[in-house]
Amino acid sequence: MSHVLVASQVLLAVIFVVSAFSKLRSRTALRSFAATLGMLPGPARLPAAAATAAAEVAAAATMMVFPPIGLAVSGMLLIAFSLWIAVSLRGGRREPCQCFGASATPLGPVHLIRNGLLLLVVALGWATLMVPGDPVTVAGLALAVPVGLAGAALLIIFDDIADLFMEISGSS
């Protein structure tokens, strides 16, 4: 079970690092993300965008050093992001999702599905903490790390995959 925890840690840490980097890579990127926070008053958007990126960095860092804290922070962030999306959708707001960089894809149910999958990874990580496992081995790491990386890559491009699926199913 400890290797499942490692895969979960890698997946979640990569997700949050990529998300934070996409916001912090330049002032323009941070301002672009802040502009999507339309439910907030104008002056609060840039500080909220910076705080979001900082929380993502904190989640990734604590995930690797203190897994229980990292899992808790990750879960809280994902719940907060999901609530934000749900309230936005309910209010008819469809800002572009800039979760992993500049994107014209508007927030939608697919983002709630992605966050639900990430929350399942958090729950899986928690479950492995509750079960005593075998020590981590080099062979186990050789499998767990690529699995975590592949899962992160798939979830990062989830929007694109979902859009492609919708186009294919809609054009039939």
C-alpha positions in Angstrom: 0.0 0.0 0.0 2.9 2.4 0.5 3.6 2.4 -3.2 0.0 3.5 -3.8 0.6 6.4 -1.5 3.8 7.3 -3.4 1.8 7.3 -6.7 -0.9 9.5 -5.1 1.7 11.9 -3.8 3.4 12.2 -7.1 0.2 12.7 -9.0 -1.1 15.4 -6.7 2.2 17.2 -6.3 2.6 17.4 -10.1 -0.9 18.6 -10.6 -0.4 21.4 -8.1 3.1 22.3 -9.3 2.0 22.6 -12.9 -1.1 24.6 -11.9 0.9 27.0 -9.8 3.6 27.4 -12.4 1.0 28.2 -15.0 -0.2 31.1 -12.9 3.2 32.3 -11.7 5.3 32.0 -14.9 4.8 35.7 -15.6 2.9 38.7 -14.4 0.8 38.5 -17.5 -0.2 34.9 -16.6 -1.1 35.8 -13.1 -3.1 38.8 -14.2 -4.9 36.6 -16.8 -5.8 34.1 -14.1 -6.9 36.9 -11.8 -9.2 38.3 -14.6 -11.1 34.9 -14.6 -12.1 35.4 -10.9 -15.1 37.4 -11.9 -17.1 36.6 -8.8 -14.7 38.6 -6.7 -14.5 42.4 -6.6 -11.8 43.8 -9.0 -9.3 44.8 -6.3 -9.5 41.4 -4.6 -8.8 39.4 -7.8 -5.0 39.7 -8.1 -4.3 38.9 -4.4 -6.7 36.0 -4.6 -4.9 34.7 -7.7 -1.6 35.0 -5.9 -3.0 33.3 -2.8 -4.4 30.4 -4.9 -1.0 29.8 -6.6 0.8 30.0 -3.2 -1.7 27.4 -1.7 -1.0 25.1 -4.7 2.8 25.4 -4.1 2.2 24.7 -0.4 0.0 21.6 -1.2 2.7 20.2 -3.5 5.6 20.9 -1.1 3.8 19.4 2.0 2.6 16.5 -0.1 6.1 15.2 -0.5 7.4 16.0 3.0 4.4 15.5 5.3 1.9 13.4 3.3 -1.0 13.7 5.9 -0.8 17.5 5.8 -0.3 17.5 2.0 -3.3 15.3 1.5 -5.4 17.5 3.8 -4.4 20.7 2.1 -5.0 19.1 -1.3 -8.4 17.9 -0.3 -9.4 21.4 1.0 -8.1 23.1 -2.1 -10.0 20.7 -4.4 -13.2 21.1 -2.4 -12.8 24.9 -2.5 -12.1 24.9 -6.3 -15.1 22.6 -6.8 -17.4 24.9 -4.8 -16.1 27.9 -6.8 -16.9 26.0 -10.1 -20.3 25.0 -8.9 -21.3 28.5 -7.7 -20.0 29.9 -11.0 -22.0 27.5 -13.1 -25.1 28.0 -11.0 -24.7 31.8 -11.4 -24.4 31.4 -15.1 -20.7 32.4 -15.1 -18.5 30.5 -17.5 -15.0 32.1 -17.2 -12.2 30.2 -19.0 -10.6 27.5 -16.9 -7.0 28.6 -16.4 -6.2 25.7 -14.1 -3.2 24.7 -16.1 -2.4 27.8 -18.2 -4.2 30.1 -20.6 -7.3 28.4 -21.9 -10.4 29.5 -23.7 -12.3 26.4 -22.4 -15.0 27.7 -20.1 -15.6 26.2 -16.7 -18.1 23.4 -16.9 -19.2 20.1 -15.4 -16.0 18.4 -16.8 -14.0 20.4 -14.3 -16.1 19.1 -11.5 -15.5 15.6 -12.8 -11.8 16.2 -12.9 -11.8 17.6 -9.4 -13.8 14.6 -8.2 -11.2 12.2 -9.7 -8.5 14.2 -7.9 -10.5 14.0 -4.6 -10.6 10.2 -5.1 -6.8 10.2 -5.3 -6.7 12.2 -2.1 -9.0 9.6 -0.5 -6.9 6.8 -1.8 -3.8 8.4 -0.3 -5.6 8.7 3.1 -6.7 5.1 2.9 -3.1 4.0 2.4 -2.0 6.0 5.4 -4.5 4.0 7.5 -3.2 0.6 6.5 0.2 -0.4 7.5 2.2 -1.3 4.4 5.4 -2.8 3.3 8.4 -0.5 3.1 8.9 1.3 -0.2 11.2 -0.6 -2.5 13.2 0.6 -5.5 11.1 -1.7 -7.7 7.9 -0.3 -6.2 9.2 3.3 -6.8 10.0 2.4 -10.4 6.3 1.6 -10.9 4.7 4.1 -8.5 6.4 7.2 -9.8 5.6 6.7 -13.5 2.0 5.8 -12.6 1.7 9.0 -10.7 3.2 11.0 -13.5 1.0 9.4 -16.1 -2.1 10.0 -14.0 -1.1 13.7 -13.6 -0.5 14.1 -17.3 -3.9 12.6 -18.1 -5.7 14.8 -15.6 -3.9 17.9 -16.9 -5.1 17.3 -20.4 -8.5 16.1 -19.2 -10.2 19.2 -20.6 -8.8 18.6 -24.0 -9.7 15.0 -24.0 -13.3 15.8 -22.8 -13.6 18.5 -25.5 -12.4 16.1 -28.2 -14.9 13.4 -27.0 -17.7 16.0 -27.0 -16.8 17.0 -30.6 -16.7 13.4 -31.7 -20.0 12.4 -30.1 -21.7 15.6 -31.2 -20.7 15.3 -34.8 -22.0 11.8 -35.3 
